[in-house]
């Protein structure tokens, strides 16, 4: 069965998910390698908007995830 949801996998040892697409934005949460994140918006300016299965939404560097 196919789903319209797209998932990304964290490929960095650890990555920070920020409130905005900026290194200085507030930290929403951190994700460790192999964590699945839902793609909310494709990459723009090197950042991807993602959602954790528990609900938090934020931006992660595109280079830190795989599967876009």
Secondary structure in CASP SS format (residue, H / E / C, confidence):
PFRMAT SS
TARGET T0000
AUTHOR 0000-0000-0000
METHOD secondary structure of the structure
MODEL  1
X C 1.00
X C 1.00
X C 1.00
X C 1.00
X C 1.00
X C 1.00
X E 1.00
X E 1.00
X E 1.00
X E 1.00
X C 1.00
X C 1.00
X C 1.00
X E 1.00
X E 1.00
X E 1.00
X E 1.00
X E 1.00
X C 1.00
X C 1.00
X C 1.00
X C 1.00
X C 1.00
X C 1.00
X C 1.00
X C 1.00
X E 1.00
X E 1.00
X E 1.00
X E 1.00
X E 1.00
X E 1.00
X C 1.00
X C 1.00
X C 1.00
X E 1.00
X E 1.00
X E 1.00
X E 1.00
X E 1.00
X E 1.00
X E 1.00
X E 1.00
X E 1.00
X C 1.00
X C 1.00
X E 1.00
X E 1.00
X E 1.00
X E 1.00
X E 1.00
X C 1.00
X C 1.00
X C 1.00
X C 1.00
X C 1.00
X E 1.00
X E 1.00
X E 1.00
X E 1.00
X E 1.00
X H 1.00
X H 1.00
X H 1.00
X E 1.00
X E 1.00
X C 1.00
X C 1.00
END
